[in-house]
Amino acid sequence: MKPRNFLYLFLLFLTLSFPFSGCAIFLLGAGAAGGYAITDDEVEGHTDVPLKKAWKAAEAVIEQEGAIILRDETAGKIEGLVEGSEIKVGLEQVTSKTVRVRVKARKTKGLFPDIKRAQDLYGKIIKKINA
């Protein structure tokens, strides 16, 4: 086998095997609304706004979509229920101008991941921040 053909086969193998490797890092969206699925139930991204603005946006979205169970603004944590899924939102000031936003969602009493709900809520929080 020629080295060039081997390289193509190797790259094809890597490309096709990545989705089955158990690593769940996917780019979601673009621009300010972009985020990364860092696990099968959690989405994370960064936005350049004050922490207080991100907090108010996250709190408003979770209240609008479901119910808040726990608010801890000092720790940057919100927990709630949205359509049967347990939601955890984490907000952290990572630089003087940047906030990390994490949204985790699990359904069926926390037994199964709900990445679609996490993605949806993350997108709504970012949209509210940028409104």
ZAMARGU-4260 file (C-alpha; in steps of 0.2 Angstrom, whole numbers, plus 5000, padded with zeros to 4 digits):
<rodrens>
0) 5000/5000/5000 | 5007/5017/4995 | 5010/5029/5010 | 4997/5042/5003 | 4983/5029/5002
5) 4988/5023/5020 | 4986/5041/5026 | 4969/5043/5017 | 4963/5027/5025 | 4970/5032/5042
10) 4961/5049/5041 | 4945/5041/5036 | 4946/5029/5050 | 4949/5043/5063 | 4934/5053/5055
15) 4922/5039/5056 | 4927/5032/5073 | 4927/5049/5082 | 4908/5049/5085 | 4909/5032/5093
20) 4924/5036/5104 | 4913/5042/5119 | 4920/5059/5118 | 4905/5071/5117 | 4913/5088/5112
25) 4903/5096/5098 | 4902/5114/5092 | 4884/5121/5094 | 4879/5136/5085 | 4891/5150/5080
30) 4896/5167/5086 | 4891/5173/5103 | 4878/5159/5105 | 4891/5145/5102 | 4894/5133/5115
35) 4902/5116/5117 | 4893/5100/5123 | 4906/5095/5136 | 4897/5079/5142 | 4882/5070/5136
40) 4871/5081/5147 | 4880/5098/5149 | 4884/5113/5137 | 4896/5126/5141 | 4901/5143/5133
45) 4908/5160/5136 | 4901/5177/5134 | 4908/5194/5137 | 4895/5202/5149 | 4895/5206/5167
50) 4891/5192/5179 | 4875/5201/5185 | 4868/5202/5168 | 4871/5183/5164 | 4864/5179/5181
55) 4848/5189/5178 | 4846/5181/5160 | 4848/5163/5167 | 4836/5166/5181 | 4823/5173/5169
60) 4825/5159/5157 | 4823/5145/5170 | 4808/5154/5178 | 4800/5156/5161 | 4803/5138/5156
65) 4800/5129/5172 | 4803/5132/5191 | 4818/5136/5201 | 4822/5125/5216 | 4838/5133/5221
70) 4846/5150/5219 | 4864/5154/5225 | 4870/5170/5217 | 4886/5170/5227 | 4891/5152/5220
75) 4883/5156/5203 | 4871/5141/5204 | 4853/5139/5199 | 4844/5123/5200 | 4827/5120/5193
80) 4815/5108/5184 | 4810/5111/5166 | 4797/5099/5158 | 4802/5084/5169 | 4821/5087/5167
85) 4833/5092/5182 | 4842/5108/5177 | 4858/5115/5184 | 4865/5131/5178 | 4882/5137/5183
90) 4889/5155/5180 | 4907/5159/5183 | 4917/5175/5180 | 4933/5168/5171 | 4941/5185/5167
95) 4936/5203/5171 | 4925/5204/5156 | 4920/5185/5152 | 4908/5174/5160 | 4907/5155/5158
100) 4889/5148/5156 | 4886/5130/5160 | 4869/5121/5158 | 4867/5103/5163 | 4850/5094/5160
105) 4845/5076/5166 | 4828/5068/5164 | 4819/5053/5172 | 4824/5059/5190 | 4842/5062/5185
110) 4845/5045/5177 | 4847/5050/5159 | 4856/5064/5150 | 4845/5077/5141 | 4857/5086/5130
115) 4844/5094/5119 | 4836/5102/5134 | 4853/5108/5139 | 4856/5115/5122 | 4839/5124/5121
120) 4841/5132/5138 | 4859/5137/5134 | 4853/5145/5118 | 4839/5154/5127 | 4851/5161/5140
125) 4863/5167/5128 | 4849/5175/5117 | 4842/5184/5133 | 4860/5190/5138 | 4862/5198/5120
130) 4844/5205/5119
</rodrens>
